Amino acid sequence: MEQRPGDGGGLGANTAQDQDRRGLAIVVVVLTVLASCTSVLPVFGPRIIELYSITAEEFGGIMGLRNLGRIPSLLLVGPLIALLGARRVAEIALWGVAAAYLILGMGQSLLALRWSFLILGVFLGLFSIAIPALLISLFPTRKRGMFSINLVALALPSIFYPPLAGQLVDWTAGDAGNGRAIFIPFIIVGSMLAVGTCYLFFWSRNARVDASTAEEPKMPADASFLSAIRTRLWEVVITLCSFRSLLIMILICLHGSADNTVYTFLPLFMKAGFENVSATWTAWAVSAHGLAYVITRTILSVAPEGSGQRAILTLAGPLGGSLVILTLWYSPVLAIPLLYLLASMLFAAEFPTLASEVSSRSMGGFGTVLATGMVLSEIATFRLQKFTGSLADETGDYRVALSVASCGFIAFGIIALVSGLGRKNQADS
C-alpha cells in the first residue's frame, strides 16, 4: 500500500508534520540521555558511604529505594497512558525525574538522598514505559526501530557517564571541602531536564502533529468497561497461576536482582579490596556493563529469532555468574573491567531471550507475565541489595557478599535446564 504524505509512517518524509515528528523524537531522545545518568550512582557509592558514615547495608537499602519506588508506577503506568496519553505521562515522568535530581543535588543530606531516590524510582518507572510509547506513537509503522532507538538512548549514558563521575571523585579526593562536589552534576542535569521538558511541553502543543498518532485513546466511560475489567482481572489471575508463568517470574527475579546488586556494589568491592585504586578505574568497570549490554543486545537484534535459545537460557547465567565469582576472588584490579565486560555480555542475553520465550508461547500473557515479573524483581532487588550490604558489613569482605549475589545467575541457568525451558518442542504449561 502506498503511504500517504503526513501519515507518520516514515522517518524520511518531508512534510511539515513529519518534520515536527522528527523534531519531537529528537528532543525526547536527548532528554532520555540526560535522564539516564543513574549509572554514576555506583561510582559515587564509596564517597556517599564516607560522607554520611553509613554501612554497606544502609547504602544498599538507599539504592534499593529506587526499586521500591518503581513498583507503584509500573502498576499504574498503563492506565495512566490510556487516560492521559503517552505524551503527557512522558512529560510528567521527565518533570519528576528532574525534581528528584534537583532534590538530590541541592539537599545533599541523608534525608534528601533517601527521598530523592524514592521519588526517582517512581518517575523512572513511568519514564521506562511512557518514553518508548511516545516514540512509537510518533512513528507507529516503525515500532521496532523506535524501540531500538530508545534502548540505545538508555544504554549509551551508562558507557560515558561513569568515567566522568570517576574523574570527579578523583579530582576531589582528600579535599573535605569539595567532598560534596559529586552532587553538582545532579543540579546541572536536573536543571537541564526541567528546561528541556518545558520546551517539549510547549513545542509539542504547537507542533503540527496529528493527535491521533501522538496520544493514546482515552479510557471508555460506559458501564461495559467495569465488566471488561473484571474479565481481564480473571484472565490475569489464570495466566499468573500457571507453572510456566511462575517459573518465568522466578527467573526474572533472579536475573534482575543479581544483575543490579553486582552492578551497584562492584565499585565498593574494588575500593575496599585494593589499595590506591582510583575512582576512574572503578568507573570503567561500571561503564563496561553498559557497553556489554549494547553489544549483546545489538547482536541479538540481528540474530535469527530463536537461534541458541536454550543454550542462552541454560548456559549464559552460569558462565557469566561463575566468571564474576572468579573475578572477585582471583582477578587483579586492572583486569576487572575487562572480565566484568565479558561476564555482562553473557548474562545480558538472558532477559531478551526470556522475553522471546514468553512471547513464543502466548502473546496474550506476554505483558502480564513480564510486568508482574518486573514488579517482583524490584522487591527482590531491594532485599538482595540490603542483604548483600549486611553480609559485607558482617564479614568485612565484599567478595563473599557479591559471590552470594552472583549465584542468582547460576541458579537461573540451573532452573532453566531442569525445567526444560527453551526446548522447541516443549508443550505449553
N, C-alpha and C positions, 0 to 999 in steps of 0.2 A: 504493500500500500504506500502510495506517495505521501510523504509528510507535508502537511500544510505549514506555511511560514507562521512562526509565532506560537506553535503548539508546545514549545518547551521540551521537545524530544531530543534535540541535538545540541552539542556543545559548540558547533561550528556555525550556527545560524547567525545572520547579520541583522535581524530585525531589532528595533529598539527594545522590544520586550525581552528578547533573548540576551541582549547586551546587559539589561538590568539583572536578569537572572545570573549571568556570569559574574557581574559585579557583586551581587549579594553573596554568591557562593564563595568568592574570593575573600570577602570580608569575614564570613563565617569561619573559613579555614584559618585565616590569620588569627582570629580570636581564639580558635581552638588551640593553636600552637602556643599562644600566650597563656591560656588557662591550664595547659598541661605541664606545669612546672613543678608538680608534686615530686618528681624524680629527684629533686635536690634535698628532700627531707631526710633520706637515709644518710646522705653525705654530711648534713648538719647534725646528725644524731649525737656523735661524741661531744660536740660543742654544747648542745642542748642539755645533755646529762651533766656536763661540767658547770654550766651557768646556773642551773637550778638545783644542783646537788640531789638529783633523783636517782633511783635504782634503775637497773635494766628492765625490771618488771614494770615499773611505773612508766618508763619510756614506751614499752610495748603496749601498755594499756592506752596511753595517749595516742599513739599511732593507730591503734585499733578503733578509736572513736570515729575515724572516718568510715570504717566498715559498718559500724552500728548506724551511723547517720544515713548510709545508703539504703538501708532496709526499707524504711517507710517510703522513700522517694521511688524506689524500684517498684513498690506495690502500687503507687498512686500515679506513676507517670503515664501509663496507658490511658486511664480515664481522663487525666488532665489534658493530654493531647487531643483526645476525642472531644472534649468540652471547649478548650481554648484554641486549639490548633498548634501545630508544631512550631510555628514561628514565635508565638507568644511564650510558649513554655521554654523554648531555647533562650529567649531574651531574659526570662525570669531566672533561668539557671545561670546565665552569664553574670547577671547582676548579683546573684547570691554568691557565686564564686569570687567575684571582685570584692564584695563586702567581707567575706571570710579572710581573704588575703590582707585587706586593709586592717582588720581587727588584729590579725597575727602580727603584721608589721608595725603597727602603731602601739598596740597594747604591751607587747614584749614582757608580759608576766606569765606565770604558770597558769593562772586562771584564763587569761586571754588565749593561751596556747590550747587549752582544753576546749574552750567554746569555739574557737576558730576551726579546729579540726572537726568537731561535730557538725558545725554549720557547713564546712567544706564538703563533708561526706554527703549531707542531704542534697546539696545542689549539684555535686558531681554525679549523683545518681540520676537526677533529672537530665543533666548535661549529656550523659553517656547514651541516652536513648533519643532525646529531642534533637540533638545536633545532626546525627545521621538521618533522622526522619525529615528534618528540614531540608537537608541537601538533596535527599531523594525526591521530596515533593517539588523541588525546583526543576529537577530533570527526571521525571518519572520513567522515561524509557531508558535511562542509564543507571539503573539501581545498583548493579554490581560495581560499576565504575565509581559512582559517587560514594558508595560504602567503602571502597578501597581507598579513595582519597581521604576519607575520614580516618581510617586506620593509620594511614601514613602520617597524617597531621598529629595524631595522638602519639605515635611511636617516635617520630624524629626528635622531639624535645628531650626524650629520655636518653638520647645519644649525645646531644650537645650541651644541655643544661648542667649535668653533674660535673663535668670538668671545670666549668666556670665557677660552680659552687665550691669545688675543691680549692681552686685558686684563691677565692675569697677567704676561706678558712685558713689557708696557709699564710696569706698576707697579714691576717690579724692574729696569728698565733703568738701567745706570750704577751699580748697587749690587753690588759684588763679593761682599759678604757674603750677599746674597739671590739670587745667581745660580742656585743650585740649587733655588730655590723651585718651579721647574717640575716637580720630582719629587713634590711634596706631593700633587697630585691623584691620582697613581698609588697612593700609600699609602692614600688615602681610598677610592678605587674598589676597590682590591684587598681592603681590609678589609670593605667593604660586600658585595662579591661573595662572599667567604668565608662571612660570616654568613648572607647570603641563600641560598646554596647548602646550608648546613647546615639551614636552615629548610625548604627544598624537600625535602631528603633525608628528614628525619624526618616531615614532614607527608605526603609522597607515600606513605609506607608505612602511615600510619594513615588516609589518605583512603578514602572509600567509592567506589573506582573499580575496575571490573572489570579484572583484569589482562590479559584478552584484548584490551582496547582500548588499554591503556596500554603494552603491551610487544610487541615483535616476536617471532615464533616462534623457537625455538632451532634451531641447526644440526642436521640429521639426522646420526646416528652410524653408519648402516649402510654396507655396502660399496658400494652403488649411488651413494653420494654422490661417491666418487672418480671413478667413471665419468662422472657428470654434470658434474663439474668439468672433466675432460678435454674433454668435448664442448663445454662452454661456452667454454673457452680457445680451441679451434679456431675456433669461431664468432666470437670476438673478433678473432682474427688475420685472418680473412677480411674482417670488417667494416672493420677499420682499414686494410687494404691497398688498398681501393678508391680510385680517383681522387677521388671526391666526398668521402670521409672525410678524406683527406689535405688536400684544399682547405679543408674546414671547420676542421680543426685549425690550419692556417696562419693563417686569418682570426682565429680565437680568440686565437692568439699575438700577432698584430699589434694587435688591439684592446686586449687586456689589458695588454700591455707598454707601449704608447703612453699609454694612459689613466693607469695607475699612475705612470709616470715623470713626465709633465707635472704631475700632481696633487702628487707628492712634492716636485718642485723649483721649482714656481711661487713659493712664498714666498721661497726663496733668490734667485730671479731678481729679485723685487720689492725685496728688501732690498739686493741688490748693485747694482741698476740705477738706483735712485732715491735721492736724498738725503732723509734725515729721514722716511722712510716708517715709519709706526707698525706694530707687530706686529698691532694690532687690524685695520688695513686689509688686511694680508696674510691675516688670518684670515677676513675677509669673502669673499675670493676662494676660499678653501678651502670655506667654507660654501656658496658659490654652486654648487659642484659637486654637493653633496648635494641642494640644492634642485632643481637641474636634473634629477637622476635621479628624484626623487619626481614632478615634473611630467610628464616624458616617459613614465615607465612607468605613471603613472596614466592618461594619455591612451591608451597602447597597450592597457591592460587593458580599456578600454570600447570601443575601435575594433573594427569588424568584422574577423574573422580573415582575414588575407591581404591586406588593403587596403594599397596602397602598398608592397608587399613589395620589389619590385625597385628602386623609387625610393630606399627607405631604404638598401638594401644597397649601391647604387652611388653615391649622392649624399651621404648623411649624413656619412660619413667624410671625403671630400674637402672638403666645405663646412666642416665643423667643424674639420678639421686646418688648412685654409687660414686660417680665422678666427683660430685660435690663433697661427699664424705672423705674421699681420698685427698681432695684438695685441702680440706680443713686440717687433716692430720699430718700430711706429708709434704705439701707443696711449699716452696719458698715464696715469699711475698711477691716477688717480681712476676711469678708465673700465675698468680691468682686471677687477674683479669682475663687472660687467655683461656685458662681452664674453665672459668665460670662462663665464658662465652660459648665454649663447646658444650658444656652441660646444659646451658639455657637453650641452645639450638635444638637439643634433643627434646626436652620436656615442653618447649614452646609448641611442638607439634601436637601435643595431647588434646588441648581444648578444641581447636578447629576440627580435628578428626573425630572427637567425641560428638561434636555438634552435627557433623556429617552422618555419623552413625544413627543419631536420633532421627534426623530428617529422612533417612533412607527407610526407616521402619514406619513412621507415622508422622506425616506433616501436621496432622490435626493436633497432636500433642506436643509438637516441637517447642512452641513458645512457652507452653505451660511448664513443661519439664525443665527447660533451660532457665526460665525466670525463677522458678522455685529453687532450683539448684544454686543459682547465684545468690539468692537471699540467704539460704542456709550456709553458703560458703562465706558470706560476710560474717556470720556469727562464729563459724569455725575459725576464721582468720583472727578475729578478736581474741578468742580463747587461746589459740595456739601462740599468738604473739605474747600474751601475758604469761603463759606457761613457759615459753622459751626464755623470756626475761627473768622469770623467777628461778628457773633452773640455772641460768648463768650466774645469778646472784648467789645461789646456794653452793654451787661447785666452784665458782671463780674461774670457769673455763667455758668460753663460748663454743669450743669445739664439741663438747658433749651436748649442749643445748641445740646447736644447729644440726648436729648429726641426727638427733631425735626428730627434728622437724623435717629433715631430708628423707626420712623413712616414709613420709607420706607419698613421695614419688614412687618408691619401691613397692609400697602397698597398692598403689594404683595399678601397676603392671601385673602384680600377682592376682588381684581380684579380677582384672580383665581376662587373664589367662584361664583361671579356674572357671569363670562364668561363661567362657566361650565367646566373649564379645569380639565382634569384628569378623566372625565367620560369615561367608557369603550365603551359606545355606542355612543359617540359623533361623529358626522359626520365631515369630514374634511371641513375646510372653503376654 
